[in-house]
Amino acid sequence: MAVNLRTEKRPFNIHTVLGRIRLEVKQFADAAMFDLADQGYATPFHQLAACIISVRTRDEVSLPAAIRLFKVAPTPEAVSQLSVKRIVELIRPSSFYETKAYNIRDLALRVAAEYGGELPCDFEVMTSFRGVGPKCANLTLGIACGATEISVDIHVHRVTNRWGFVTAPSPEATRRVLEERLPRKYWVEINRLLVPFGKHVCTGSLPKCSVCPVLEYCRQVGVTAHR
Ligand code: SF4
């Protein structure tokens, strides 16, 4: 359908927009890392290892994979004693499972050997592990460490740019703009809200603008067709 829903826009109000989205996403599954924390896997190690598994893998696949791994090996010490082959068995069919298995075993070995089994809440330490970028480090810091950090994945990037709230070419650039524009009280929550919103409403192709609860605030930047 051609976009014909551009009239009667209101000034963008981040509080109203996020409030409406908070209500909207109640009907959808929680973002994977938050769900994992709610299921009892809320330590920095659990969150970071699960985030490694989640890279380029749908939540529906990566979340059960992480839980399979942690049920067999709930601590860094236990994971470090698994063979790469065993980790592969547990985390597939997540994408790049072999590389991820090596990275998770490396993470577990170093956390056990260098940090006494407790991954520190430290961005530099977290991003020193293979397979860990700023998104995973910030998500872990936000969920497991209580830190105020913004984790920008492809959904947060796409949605905030479509709103016109951000104009940035990449998730990392979006994160820097959000750090200036987004009230700190939303820094952790924005990922929890916009991941399910981006998966179910403001989808990559053909977003559901006609039933979107924030249509009147959204500039629909780059949207050429919608449902
Ligand atoms: S679904 Fe459409 S109206 Fe809603 S946030 Fe996305 S682009 Fe904007």
Boltz pocket constraint, residues with backbone or C-beta under 6 A from the ligand:
constraints:
  - pocket:
      binder: B
      contacts: [[A, 159], [A, 162], [A, 163], [A, 201], [A, 202], [A, 203], [A, 207], [A, 208], [A, 209], [A, 212], [A, 213], [A, 214], [A, 215], [A, 218], [A, 219], [A, 220], [A, 221], [A, 223], [A, 226]]
      max_distance: 6.0
